[in-house]
């Protein structure tokens, strides 16, 4: 099962025909104006594709003929829609260009191979002719990871779209592994696995519009990674098409035969080759799922509870803690649409319980067999209550679970009204969590305040803890701000630079699961160190001597 590209937004998130979560008469708009200190929200619609002039193609007729010979006439696309769709990813930064109709880096052609052999032939043709090749799955990168960047000014670019490679080749229920082609989207992958009673359990927020190969290439994390692991944990083996030929990594359960090269593939971001298929770990479908909410009087109390849950080795699927601004924003944003009476009653109850001063919401999920889920839920609730939490029951957990993929759809209508909304993430040790959270919030707040379109305008910055481990956890930040319409990109760059500098200077990783791409590349060397960078660059030179594979990403 594949997705028809023409049903998706080439300049936004999700289907063209999806319902607008924030129509023009939504009551949330007035609340947003007040919260951001704005007198009004401007109308800033995206430029239509028919009003955009794409750059002239730079591939010779001879090269186009050779590409057709590999993938066939129907699988080579040079039309405006395909080129525009594959020009950039889905980051806020990308959309500033795409929505403005600035598509200077659109690929010259898009190829849709149907097999690993066709992928290899395309890779080697591009290597022979020194043409930049961009591996592309769902296109959901938010760090500039699949942008159609040429090797040099005026150079040609081919984007290789893997989404016709969608087979679940083999399911081994004895070893609990599956071999799957890399272009399969999340819903189709889970449908095929679950028909056999198993699951990969990888559910990132981009799940509906991202692919297996992209998850591995970006070293991604699903929302239930506490149970099922990040991509580098569930990856058993991968087959890549590289300029030097096929490369298949080791597939044994464990080995002492030197470093495990799967760790080079996970996070390689298409710079070493195109991931064609992967062997992954699978699990029996959980007999029971239990998601519920807890309210803490402070962010630190919730952090302490998350740490204690991990140290107790309780088998949780997810522990997600929102800080006070995020808890307030989403509670108020939702209540705006319900008339307010229920929200007033809730506030009165929380005040009576002593939770009226900036409470923080934690969501805890358990998945597995019935007995284990019941036991684990009891253990986590006991820890939360010892930290002073108020148990909210399953209602908040169920609401989150059923709407867990919806948040990205809010960005398009916000951008239509002159607002910027972006995210970034990191991770750090438990002992450094409070400091890093404080420094990043401060950096984003300060940078937003220095780059506002109106005197009294202001931004919002909020965060949540997720993807936790025995030694630490990730922090995921969302920030919303009024755009400076005459300097949108410069405004974003100032905020991004301030946040990224704060991460690196205060003991965080530049990315926990979004990847490096082009946006984070300037900060990678400080994290890896000179020896580490030399190893990565030497690997790149050896496997891709002409540097045609996804230039400008990861290593810059």
SULRA-V335645 format. One record per residue. N is the residue number from 0. NEAR is the number of other ideal C-beta (glycine too) atoms within 12 Angstrom. D_LAST is the distance of its C-alpha to the last C-alpha in Angstrom with 1 decimal. Layout:
BEGIN
n->N near->NEAR d_last->D_LAST
n->N near->NEAR d_last->D_LAST
END
This chain:
BEGIN
n->0 near->19 d_last->34.8
n->1 near->24 d_last->32.0
n->2 near->28 d_last->31.4
n->3 near->15 d_last->32.2
n->4 near->29 d_last->29.2
n->5 near->17 d_last->31.7
n->6 near->16 d_last->33.0
n->7 near->29 d_last->29.7
n->8 near->31 d_last->28.4
n->9 near->39 d_last->25.7
n->10 near->36 d_last->24.9
n->11 near->34 d_last->25.7
n->12 near->40 d_last->26.5
n->13 near->33 d_last->29.1
n->14 near->20 d_last->32.0
n->15 near->21 d_last->33.2
n->16 near->11 d_last->36.7
n->17 near->21 d_last->35.9
n->18 near->15 d_last->38.2
n->19 near->25 d_last->36.9
n->20 near->23 d_last->36.9
n->21 near->30 d_last->37.4
n->22 near->16 d_last->39.7
n->23 near->15 d_last->40.8
n->24 near->11 d_last->43.9
n->25 near->23 d_last->42.3
n->26 near->21 d_last->43.7
n->27 near->32 d_last->40.3
n->28 near->30 d_last->39.4
n->29 near->20 d_last->42.1
n->30 near->24 d_last->41.0
n->31 near->33 d_last->37.4
n->32 near->25 d_last->38.7
n->33 near->20 d_last->40.7
n->34 near->27 d_last->38.1
n->35 near->35 d_last->35.5
n->36 near->22 d_last->38.3
n->37 near->28 d_last->38.1
n->38 near->16 d_last->41.1
n->39 near->18 d_last->39.8
n->40 near->33 d_last->36.9
n->41 near->22 d_last->36.0
n->42 near->15 d_last->35.7
n->43 near->26 d_last->32.1
n->44 near->19 d_last->32.1
n->45 near->26 d_last->29.4
n->46 near->21 d_last->29.8
n->47 near->16 d_last->31.4
n->48 near->26 d_last->29.8
n->49 near->12 d_last->32.8
n->50 near->16 d_last->32.1
n->51 near->25 d_last->28.6
n->52 near->16 d_last->28.1
n->53 near->30 d_last->25.2
n->54 near->26 d_last->23.8
n->55 near->14 d_last->25.8
n->56 near->25 d_last->24.6
n->57 near->30 d_last->23.1
n->58 near->32 d_last->24.2
n->59 near->15 d_last->27.4
n->60 near->13 d_last->30.5
n->61 near->12 d_last->30.4
n->62 near->28 d_last->27.0
n->63 near->27 d_last->28.2
n->64 near->16 d_last->31.4
n->65 near->24 d_last->29.6
n->66 near->40 d_last->27.6
n->67 near->25 d_last->30.9
n->68 near->18 d_last->32.5
n->69 near->31 d_last->30.1
n->70 near->33 d_last->30.0
n->71 near->19 d_last->33.1
n->72 near->15 d_last->33.8
n->73 near->14 d_last->33.5
n->74 near->28 d_last->30.1
n->75 near->34 d_last->28.4
n->76 near->34 d_last->27.8
n->77 near->32 d_last->27.2
n->78 near->21 d_last->29.0
n->79 near->26 d_last->27.8
n->80 near->27 d_last->27.9
n->81 near->34 d_last->25.7
n->82 near->38 d_last->23.2
n->83 near->43 d_last->23.2
n->84 near->38 d_last->23.2
n->85 near->45 d_last->20.0
n->86 near->40 d_last->18.1
n->87 near->44 d_last->16.4
n->88 near->47 d_last->16.8
n->89 near->47 d_last->19.3
n->90 near->38 d_last->17.8
n->91 near->40 d_last->19.8
n->92 near->38 d_last->17.0
n->93 near->41 d_last->17.0
n->94 near->40 d_last->20.8
n->95 near->34 d_last->21.2
n->96 near->30 d_last->20.0
n->97 near->39 d_last->21.7
n->98 near->39 d_last->24.9
n->99 near->25 d_last->25.1
n->100 near->25 d_last->24.9
n->101 near->25 d_last->21.8
n->102 near->33 d_last->20.5
n->103 near->26 d_last->19.0
n->104 near->35 d_last->16.2
n->105 near->41 d_last->18.8
n->106 near->47 d_last->18.8
n->107 near->39 d_last->21.6
n->108 near->41 d_last->23.0
n->109 near->44 d_last->23.0
n->110 near->47 d_last->24.5
n->111 near->35 d_last->26.3
n->112 near->38 d_last->27.0
n->113 near->27 d_last->29.8
n->114 near->29 d_last->29.5
n->115 near->36 d_last->27.2
n->116 near->21 d_last->28.7
n->117 near->31 d_last->27.8
n->118 near->45 d_last->24.2
n->119 near->29 d_last->24.1
n->120 near->31 d_last->25.8
n->121 near->47 d_last->23.2
n->122 near->45 d_last->20.3
n->123 near->30 d_last->22.2
n->124 near->35 d_last->23.2
n->125 near->45 d_last->19.7
n->126 near->29 d_last->18.8
n->127 near->17 d_last->22.0
n->128 near->28 d_last->21.5
n->129 near->24 d_last->17.8
n->130 near->39 d_last->17.2
n->131 near->41 d_last->14.0
n->132 near->52 d_last->15.2
n->133 near->51 d_last->14.3
n->134 near->54 d_last->16.2
n->135 near->48 d_last->18.1
n->136 near->48 d_last->20.7
n->137 near->45 d_last->22.1
n->138 near->48 d_last->19.3
n->139 near->41 d_last->19.7
n->140 near->45 d_last->16.1
n->141 near->44 d_last->16.1
n->142 near->45 d_last->12.4
n->143 near->42 d_last->11.1
n->144 near->45 d_last->10.9
n->145 near->52 d_last->13.0
n->146 near->42 d_last->12.6
n->147 near->49 d_last->13.8
n->148 near->38 d_last->11.0
n->149 near->31 d_last->12.3
n->150 near->27 d_last->11.0
n->151 near->17 d_last->12.6
n->152 near->13 d_last->15.0
n->153 near->14 d_last->17.9
n->154 near->27 d_last->16.7
n->155 near->36 d_last->18.2
n->156 near->46 d_last->16.8
n->157 near->51 d_last->18.7
n->158 near->48 d_last->18.4
n->159 near->53 d_last->20.2
n->160 near->44 d_last->22.1
n->161 near->51 d_last->23.5
n->162 near->41 d_last->26.2
n->163 near->36 d_last->29.1
n->164 near->42 d_last->28.6
n->165 near->33 d_last->30.5
n->166 near->26 d_last->33.1
n->167 near->33 d_last->34.0
n->168 near->24 d_last->34.9
n->169 near->23 d_last->36.7
n->170 near->27 d_last->37.8
n->171 near->20 d_last->39.2
n->172 near->16 d_last->41.2
n->173 near->10 d_last->42.5
n->174 near->19 d_last->39.2
n->175 near->23 d_last->37.7
n->176 near->28 d_last->34.7
n->177 near->40 d_last->33.7
n->178 near->30 d_last->31.9
n->179 near->45 d_last->30.2
n->180 near->38 d_last->28.2
n->181 near->49 d_last->24.7
n->182 near->45 d_last->25.2
n->183 near->43 d_last->28.0
n->184 near->39 d_last->27.9
n->185 near->40 d_last->28.9
n->186 near->26 d_last->32.5
n->187 near->31 d_last->33.3
n->188 near->44 d_last->32.1
n->189 near->30 d_last->34.2
n->190 near->18 d_last->37.2
n->191 near->28 d_last->37.3
n->192 near->33 d_last->37.0
n->193 near->23 d_last->39.5
n->194 near->16 d_last->42.0
n->195 near->22 d_last->42.2
n->196 near->17 d_last->42.5
n->197 near->30 d_last->39.0
n->198 near->34 d_last->35.7
n->199 near->47 d_last->32.1
n->200 near->41 d_last->32.2
n->201 near->46 d_last->28.6
n->202 near->31 d_last->28.9
n->203 near->44 d_last->25.8
n->204 near->39 d_last->26.5
n->205 near->40 d_last->24.8
n->206 near->33 d_last->27.2
n->207 near->27 d_last->29.1
n->208 near->33 d_last->26.1
n->209 near->47 d_last->23.6
n->210 near->47 d_last->23.8
n->211 near->48 d_last->24.1
n->212 near->50 d_last->21.1
n->213 near->50 d_last->18.9
n->214 near->51 d_last->20.5
n->215 near->53 d_last->19.6
n->216 near->51 d_last->16.0
n->217 near->49 d_last->15.3
n->218 near->37 d_last->17.7
n->219 near->48 d_last->19.9
n->220 near->42 d_last->23.2
n->221 near->37 d_last->26.4
n->222 near->37 d_last->28.9
n->223 near->39 d_last->31.3
n->224 near->37 d_last->28.8
n->225 near->38 d_last->31.4
n->226 near->36 d_last->33.6
n->227 near->37 d_last->31.4
n->228 near->29 d_last->28.2
n->229 near->35 d_last->24.4
n->230 near->43 d_last->22.9
n->231 near->32 d_last->22.4
n->232 near->29 d_last->26.1
n->233 near->36 d_last->27.6
n->234 near->43 d_last->25.6
n->235 near->37 d_last->28.1
n->236 near->32 d_last->26.5
n->237 near->44 d_last->24.2
n->238 near->36 d_last->24.5
n->239 near->40 d_last->21.4
n->240 near->42 d_last->21.5
n->241 near->41 d_last->19.2
n->242 near->36 d_last->19.3
n->243 near->23 d_last->21.5
n->244 near->20 d_last->23.8
n->245 near->25 d_last->24.6
n->246 near->30 d_last->23.4
n->247 near->24 d_last->25.6
n->248 near->33 d_last->25.1
n->249 near->24 d_last->28.2
n->250 near->25 d_last->30.4
n->251 near->15 d_last->33.0
n->252 near->13 d_last->33.7
n->253 near->10 d_last->32.8
n->254 near->15 d_last->32.4
n->255 near->8 d_last->32.2
n->256 near->10 d_last->31.0
n->257 near->10 d_last->27.9
n->258 near->13 d_last->24.8
n->259 near->23 d_last->24.6
n->260 near->25 d_last->21.8
n->261 near->34 d_last->21.9
n->262 near->23 d_last->19.8
n->263 near->34 d_last->17.0
n->264 near->41 d_last->17.5
n->265 near->36 d_last->17.8
n->266 near->41 d_last->14.3
n->267 near->42 d_last->12.7
n->268 near->51 d_last->11.8
n->269 near->50 d_last->12.9
n->270 near->45 d_last->10.4
n->271 near->42 d_last->13.6
n->272 near->46 d_last->16.2
n->273 near->58 d_last->18.2
n->274 near->53 d_last->20.3
n->275 near->48 d_last->23.8
n->276 near->40 d_last->26.0
n->277 near->48 d_last->26.3
n->278 near->37 d_last->29.2
n->279 near->45 d_last->29.4
n->280 near->34 d_last->31.9
n->281 near->35 d_last->34.4
n->282 near->31 d_last->37.2
n->283 near->20 d_last->40.6
n->284 near->21 d_last->40.8
n->285 near->27 d_last->41.7
n->286 near->17 d_last->45.4
n->287 near->21 d_last->44.9
n->288 near->31 d_last->42.3
n->289 near->33 d_last->43.0
n->290 near->36 d_last->40.9
n->291 near->37 d_last->42.4
n->292 near->38 d_last->41.8
n->293 near->43 d_last->42.6
n->294 near->40 d_last->42.7
n->295 near->41 d_last->42.1
n->296 near->28 d_last->43.3
n->297 near->26 d_last->40.0
n->298 near->34 d_last->36.4
n->299 near->25 d_last->37.0
n->300 near->31 d_last->39.9
n->301 near->46 d_last->37.8
n->302 near->38 d_last->35.1
n->303 near->31 d_last->37.9
n->304 near->42 d_last->39.2
n->305 near->45 d_last->35.9
n->306 near->30 d_last->35.6
n->307 near->27 d_last->39.2
n->308 near->42 d_last->38.8
n->309 near->28 d_last->36.0
n->310 near->19 d_last->37.9
n->311 near->21 d_last->41.0
n->312 near->14 d_last->39.1
n->313 near->33 d_last->40.5
n->314 near->31 d_last->39.1
n->315 near->44 d_last->37.5
n->316 near->42 d_last->35.2
n->317 near->43 d_last->33.7
n->318 near->46 d_last->34.1
n->319 near->44 d_last->32.7
n->320 near->45 d_last->33.7
n->321 near->38 d_last->33.3
n->322 near->39 d_last->33.6
n->323 near->33 d_last->36.5
n->324 near->31 d_last->34.7
n->325 near->38 d_last->33.3
n->326 near->36 d_last->36.7
n->327 near->27 d_last->38.5
n->328 near->33 d_last->36.2
n->329 near->32 d_last->36.5
n->330 near->32 d_last->40.2
n->331 near->27 d_last->41.1
n->332 near->30 d_last->38.9
n->333 near->28 d_last->40.8
n->334 near->22 d_last->44.2
n->335 near->24 d_last->44.0
n->336 near->21 d_last->44.8
n->337 near->17 d_last->47.8
n->338 near->12 d_last->50.3
n->339 near->17 d_last->49.7
n->340 near->11 d_last->52.9
n->341 near->17 d_last->51.2
n->342 near->21 d_last->48.6
n->343 near->15 d_last->51.4
n->344 near->15 d_last->53.2
n->345 near->26 d_last->50.1
n->346 near->21 d_last->49.5
n->347 near->14 d_last->53.2
n->348 near->18 d_last->53.0
n->349 near->25 d_last->49.9
n->350 near->14 d_last->51.5
n->351 near->12 d_last->54.6
n->352 near->20 d_last->52.5
n->353 near->16 d_last->50.7
n->354 near->29 d_last->47.3
n->355 near->18 d_last->47.4
n->356 near->17 d_last->45.0
n->357 near->25 d_last->41.4
n->358 near->36 d_last->41.5
n->359 near->42 d_last->38.5
n->360 near->43 d_last->38.5
n->361 near->49 d_last->37.5
n->362 near->46 d_last->37.4
n->363 near->51 d_last->38.1
n->364 near->44 d_last->38.1
n->365 near->38 d_last->40.0
n->366 near->35 d_last->40.0
n->367 near->30 d_last->42.1
n->368 near->19 d_last->45.8
n->369 near->16 d_last->48.3
n->370 near->14 d_last->49.6
n->371 near->23 d_last->46.2
n->372 near->28 d_last->45.0
n->373 near->18 d_last->48.2
n->374 near->21 d_last->48.1
n->375 near->35 d_last->44.4
n->376 near->34 d_last->45.1
n->377 near->20 d_last->48.1
n->378 near->25 d_last->46.1
n->379 near->42 d_last->43.3
n->380 near->30 d_last->45.8
n->381 near->21 d_last->47.7
n->382 near->32 d_last->44.7
n->383 near->38 d_last->43.8
n->384 near->20 d_last->47.4
n->385 near->18 d_last->47.6
n->386 near->30 d_last->44.7
n->387 near->24 d_last->46.8
n->388 near->36 d_last->45.3
n->389 near->30 d_last->47.3
n->390 near->29 d_last->47.1
n->391 near->31 d_last->46.6
n->392 near->19 d_last->47.3
n->393 near->24 d_last->45.5
n->394 near->19 d_last->45.4
n->395 near->30 d_last->42.0
n->396 near->32 d_last->40.5
n->397 near->19 d_last->41.8
n->398 near->21 d_last->40.7
n->399 near->31 d_last->37.1
n->400 near->28 d_last->37.1
n->401 near->14 d_last->38.5
n->402 near->20 d_last->36.0
n->403 near->26 d_last->32.9
n->404 near->26 d_last->30.9
n->405 near->24 d_last->32.2
n->406 near->29 d_last->30.1
n->407 near->35 d_last->27.3
n->408 near->27 d_last->30.1
n->409 near->36 d_last->31.0
n->410 near->36 d_last->27.9
n->411 near->33 d_last->28.9
n->412 near->32 d_last->32.3
n->413 near->39 d_last->31.0
n->414 near->42 d_last->28.5
n->415 near->27 d_last->31.6
n->416 near->33 d_last->33.3
n->417 near->33 d_last->30.9
n->418 near->40 d_last->29.3
n->419 near->44 d_last->25.8
n->420 near->42 d_last->25.1
n->421 near->42 d_last->21.9
n->422 near->39 d_last->21.2
n->423 near->43 d_last->19.0
n->424 near->38 d_last->19.8
n->425 near->41 d_last->19.7
n->426 near->36 d_last->22.2
n->427 near->35 d_last->24.2
n->428 near->24 d_last->27.5
n->429 near->30 d_last->30.8
n->430 near->15 d_last->31.8
n->431 near->26 d_last->28.9
n->432 near->35 d_last->29.0
n->433 near->29 d_last->31.2
n->434 near->23 d_last->29.4
n->435 near->36 d_last->25.9
n->436 near->43 d_last->27.5
n->437 near->23 d_last->29.3
n->438 near->31 d_last->26.4
n->439 near->43 d_last->24.1
n->440 near->34 d_last->27.0
n->441 near->23 d_last->27.9
n->442 near->33 d_last->24.5
n->443 near->42 d_last->24.2
n->444 near->28 d_last->27.9
n->445 near->24 d_last->27.7
n->446 near->31 d_last->24.7
n->447 near->37 d_last->26.5
n->448 near->28 d_last->29.7
n->449 near->20 d_last->28.3
n->450 near->32 d_last->27.0
n->451 near->27 d_last->30.0
n->452 near->30 d_last->31.8
n->453 near->23 d_last->35.3
n->454 near->11 d_last->37.0
n->455 near->15 d_last->38.0
n->456 near->31 d_last->35.0
n->457 near->27 d_last->33.1
n->458 near->39 d_last->30.5
n->459 near->37 d_last->30.7
n->460 near->40 d_last->28.5
n->461 near->38 d_last->29.4
n->462 near->43 d_last->28.2
n->463 near->40 d_last->29.3
n->464 near->47 d_last->29.0
n->465 near->44 d_last->28.5
n->466 near->41 d_last->27.4
n->467 near->44 d_last->29.4
n->468 near->29 d_last->29.8
n->469 near->17 d_last->32.4
n->470 near->15 d_last->30.2
n->471 near->29 d_last->28.5
n->472 near->44 d_last->27.2
n->473 near->41 d_last->24.5
n->474 near->51 d_last->24.8
n->475 near->38 d_last->24.0
n->476 near->44 d_last->24.2
n->477 near->37 d_last->25.3
n->478 near->40 d_last->25.9
n->479 near->39 d_last->27.9
n->480 near->39 d_last->28.5
n->481 near->38 d_last->30.1
n->482 near->39 d_last->27.7
n->483 near->28 d_last->27.9
n->484 near->24 d_last->28.3
n->485 near->13 d_last->27.8
n->486 near->16 d_last->24.4
n->487 near->30 d_last->23.1
n->488 near->26 d_last->19.3
n->489 near->19 d_last->19.8
n->490 near->34 d_last->21.9
n->491 near->36 d_last->19.4
n->492 near->23 d_last->16.6
n->493 near->26 d_last->19.3
n->494 near->40 d_last->20.3
n->495 near->39 d_last->16.8
n->496 near->26 d_last->15.9
n->497 near->31 d_last->19.4
n->498 near->42 d_last->19.3
n->499 near->38 d_last->15.9
n->500 near->25 d_last->17.2
n->501 near->34 d_last->20.5
n->502 near->38 d_last->19.1
n->503 near->28 d_last->17.4
n->504 near->23 d_last->20.5
n->505 near->27 d_last->23.0
n->506 near->26 d_last->22.2
n->507 near->39 d_last->20.3
n->508 near->34 d_last->17.3
n->509 near->37 d_last->14.4
n->510 near->39 d_last->15.3
n->511 near->40 d_last->18.4
n->512 near->44 d_last->18.3
n->513 near->43 d_last->16.2
n->514 near->46 d_last->13.0
n->515 near->40 d_last->9.4
n->516 near->42 d_last->8.2
n->517 near->36 d_last->6.4
n->518 near->40 d_last->9.1
n->519 near->44 d_last->8.9
n->520 near->32 d_last->5.4
n->521 near->24 d_last->7.2
n->522 near->31 d_last->10.0
n->523 near->33 d_last->9.1
n->524 near->22 d_last->10.0
n->525 near->21 d_last->13.3
n->526 near->26 d_last->14.2
n->527 near->24 d_last->13.7
n->528 near->12 d_last->14.9
n->529 near->13 d_last->14.6
n->530 near->11 d_last->16.5
n->531 near->16 d_last->14.7
n->532 near->22 d_last->11.2
n->533 near->15 d_last->13.2
n->534 near->18 d_last->14.7
n->535 near->30 d_last->11.7
n->536 near->24 d_last->10.3
n->537 near->17 d_last->13.9
n->538 near->28 d_last->14.5
n->539 near->32 d_last->11.8
n->540 near->19 d_last->13.4
n->541 near->19 d_last->16.8
n->542 near->31 d_last->16.6
n->543 near->39 d_last->14.6
n->544 near->19 d_last->15.3
n->545 near->26 d_last->14.6
n->546 near->31 d_last->11.2
n->547 near->41 d_last->12.8
n->548 near->46 d_last->12.0
n->549 near->50 d_last->10.0
n->550 near->37 d_last->7.4
n->551 near->33 d_last->4.4
n->552 near->39 d_last->5.1
n->553 near->44 d_last->5.6
n->554 near->34 d_last->3.8
n->555 near->26 d_last->0.0
END
